[in-house]
Amino acid sequence: MRLIDADALLDKQESLYMRGHVLFHGVTAYTVENAPTIEVQLPVDHGRWSWCTENKYRCTNCGHHTRVDEVMDEPVYNYCPYCGAKMDGGANQ
């Protein structure tokens, strides 16, 4: 996924228009594909699976429950399917 700087995109489109590239009006696919992007470090929630009942664990981040893998007797996911928390017992559990 790429985040596009809308101001830079509009400036680029205006620049193309001013140089006579008027074949298409508005933002073209070429302009979008070559648009400047920004890097964003999104915060990651962390948690762990807390045993609740015989076949359920609770996410310490959001409190939702998940079933366990009946063969392995542990939660199936390494992330919470409800809140997306990474189940590594990290910083903000």
C-alpha positions, 0 to 999 in steps of 0.5 A: 500500500502507498500513501499519496501526498495529494498536494504534490499530486495536484502540483504534478498534474498542474505542471503537466497541464501547463507543459501542454499535456492536455490529452486527458483532463484531471488526474491520469493513471500515469500521474497517480502511478508516479506520484510522490509517496510518504512513508508512515510508521503505523502504531502496532497494538500488542497483546497476548492470548489469556486462557479463559475456558477449556477451548477459548482464549481472550485477547488482552488488548480488546477482550474478544475471545477466540477458539483454540486449535483442537490439535495444538491446544493453543490459539490459531492466530498470531494476531487478534482477528478483531482488533489486529493486535500482534500476539507477542506480549509486547509493549502495550498489552 
